[in-house]
Amino acid sequence: MLRAVMKLFGHDDKPSGKIAKDRLRIVLIHDRANISPEIVNHIKDDIIKVISHYMDINQHDMEISLSDDENSVALLANIPVKRIKPQIMSSRNMHR
């Protein structure tokens, strides 16, 4: 997960001081939200299970992270969708 988050921040182009600052920010966000990295991984697994019922997704390139501002913490998900499963499209059309 840290690799995905660091990829999100583009760590390849940043000096080591900036990388360390970004890592500290991630730790602080987790602490502020009172969510451990293990819980974030469980959330990611649950999201994969639910979304996989409706779509084929690229789990390898999926990114889940937490972001915060002064008043709240947000769960951010970037989930590449390969396709919507046909049975979902069929059932939606039947209900219209």
C-alpha positions in Angstrom: 0.0 0.0 0.0 2.8 2.4 0.9 4.2 1.8 -2.6 0.9 2.8 -4.2 0.6 5.9 -2.0 4.2 6.9 -2.8 3.5 6.4 -6.5 0.6 8.7 -6.1 2.9 11.3 -4.7 5.4 10.7 -7.5 8.3 9.8 -5.2 10.7 9.1 -8.2 11.0 12.8 -9.0 11.3 14.1 -5.4 14.4 14.5 -3.3 14.7 12.3 -0.2 13.6 15.1 2.2 10.3 15.5 0.3 9.8 11.7 0.3 10.3 11.6 4.1 7.9 14.5 4.5 5.3 12.7 2.4 5.7 9.5 4.4 5.3 11.4 7.7 2.2 13.0 6.3 0.7 9.6 5.6 1.5 8.4 9.1 0.0 11.5 10.6 -3.2 11.1 8.5 -3.5 7.5 9.7 -3.0 8.5 13.3 -5.5 11.4 13.0 -8.1 9.1 11.5 -7.2 6.5 14.1 -7.0 3.9 11.3 -4.1 1.4 11.2 -2.6 0.4 7.8 -4.0 -3.1 8.5 -7.5 -1.6 8.6 -6.9 0.3 5.4 -5.9 -3.0 3.8 -9.1 -4.7 5.0 -11.1 -1.8 3.6 -9.3 -2.2 0.3 -10.1 -5.9 0.2 -13.7 -5.2 1.0 -13.9 -2.6 -1.8 -12.4 -5.1 -4.2 -15.0 -7.7 -3.2 -17.9 -5.4 -3.7 -16.8 -3.7 -6.9 -15.8 -7.0 -8.4 -19.5 -8.1 -8.4 -20.3 -5.3 -10.8 -17.0 -4.6 -12.7 -13.8 -6.2 -13.8 -11.1 -4.1 -12.2 -7.3 -3.8 -12.4 -6.4 -4.6 -8.8 -2.6 -4.2 -9.5 -3.0 -0.5 -10.4 -5.6 0.2 -7.7 -4.7 2.9 -5.2 -6.4 3.5 -1.9 -5.2 6.3 0.4 -6.4 8.7 3.1 -6.2 12.4 2.7 -7.1 15.1 5.2 -7.8 18.8 5.6 -8.3 20.8 8.7 -11.7 19.4 9.5 -12.0 15.9 8.0 -10.3 12.8 6.6 -11.3 11.4 3.2 -10.8 7.9 1.8 -9.5 8.3 -1.8 -9.8 5.4 -4.3 -8.4 5.2 -7.8 -9.7 2.0 -9.3 -9.1 1.3 -12.9 -12.2 -0.4 -14.4 -11.6 -2.8 -17.3 -15.3 -3.3 -18.0 -18.8 -3.4 -16.5 -20.0 -7.0 -16.2 -22.7 -7.8 -18.8 -25.2 -9.3 -16.3 -25.3 -6.0 -14.5 -26.1 -4.1 -17.6 -28.8 -6.6 -18.5 -30.5 -6.4 -15.1 -30.5 -2.5 -15.1 -32.2 -2.4 -18.5 -34.9 -4.9 -17.3 -35.8 -2.5 -14.4 -36.4 0.5 -16.6 
